[in-house]
């Protein structure tokens, strides 16, 4: 749990290599801007790979945008190739991102975020991870910080 918490705290560290104008620009991002943002998992891995942790933090950061069906990035990993920590981060990242305001779009809300991961359960996202996420919010009353 500590390793996943730490990785979750720093998973977007690689965005330091993405121009602030892109990260903070209002409006829809262009295809080129999307591709530039997609460098952040590898950039984070580059920064963290030489740091010794008791957990595979650099790998979790690298893999947090990978998806079960291979449609993620940066490596197009599938299923069990993606570490469990990264699968957990991937679901948490999508829920938090969708439920939060971004410069380029308003919040879509927690309900929509949970519906999204539920709809992609077993396709993009690990079924057990989605089930745990849904239980936390729907049964245990977990809330995101405002």
N, C-alpha and C positions, 0 to 999 in steps of 0.2 A: 504494500500500500504506500509506503514512504517513497519508493522509487517512482511509482505512477504519479503520485502527488508532485514530486519534484519535476518529472518530465512534463506534466501538465502545466506547471508554473512557467517553464522555459521553452515549451514546444515551438513557439513562434520566434525564438531568438534569431533565426536566420533572416527575419524580415528587416534586420538592421542593414542588410545588403540590398534591400529594395528601396528605390527612391521614395522619399516621403510624399512627393507630389502624386505618386500613384496610389499609395496607401490611403491618403487623405482626400483624394479627388472625389468630389460629388458626381453622381451620375454613373451610368453603366460603364464598365471597364471594356476597353477594346480587347481583341484577341491577343495582340502583342502585350498589352498590359497584364492580361491574365497569365500569359507565359512567363513574364518577368516575375510575377508574384509566385509562380510555381517553382522558382529556384529556392525558396526559403527553406524547405526541409533539408536539401543538400547543403545549403549554406550553414544551417544550424548544426548539421552533422559535422561539417568541416571544423567549426569552432569547438565542438564538444568531443570529438573523437579521441583527442589526446588527454582528456581529463579522466582521471580514475574515479569511478563511482562504484559502489557495491551492487549497482543495477545497470542494465544495458540502456542507459539514458540516451546516448547518442543514436542508437538504433531506433528507439521509440520515436525520437524527434524526426529521424529520417523517414520513418514509415507511417507517420500519423495521417497522411493523405492517401495511403494505399487502400484499395477496396477489394473485398472478397472475390469479385468477378474479374479482377485484373484491370479494371478501368481507372484505377487511381494513378498517382504519381509519387515519386519520380521514376520508380523502376517497374511499374506495372505488375507488382507482386500479386499472387493469388492465394486465397485460403490460408492454409497452414504456413505458408511462407512468411506471412505477416505475424509478427510477435503478438502475444496476447496483450501486452502493455500498449502496443500501437493500436490494436483493435479497440481497446477501451478508450484511448485518447481520441481516436477517430470519431466515435459516437459522441463523446463529451464535447468535442470541438464543434461538430455540426449542430448539436442542440444549443450550445452557448452562442455560436455565431448567428444562427437563425433567430434566436430569441432576443438578440441584442441589436441595437442601432449601429449602423455602419455609415461612414460618410457617403457612400454610394447608394445606400438604400435604407429605408426605415426598418425597424424591427418587424419581423413577421409573427412574433409571438411564440410563447412556449407551446401552446396547443398545436400550432402548425409544425413546430420543430419536432415535437414528439410524434406527430402523425407521419412526418417525413421519414424518421428513422424506423418507425414501425412498418411503414410501407416497403422499405428497403431491407427489412429484416431477412437475413439468410441470403440476400442477393449482393448488396454492397457491404452490409454490416453483419458482424457475428451475431447470431440469433440469441445466444446466452447473454451477450453484452447488452443487446437491445432490451431483452427481457428484464435484466437487472436495472437498467436505466428507467424503463417504464415503471417498474415497481417502486423505485425510489421516489419518483415524482407523483405517481397516481395513488400509491398505497401508503407510503411512508411520509408524504407531505413535504418532501424536499423542495426547496425554492432556490433559484439563482439569486445571487447578490445583485442589488440594483446599482 
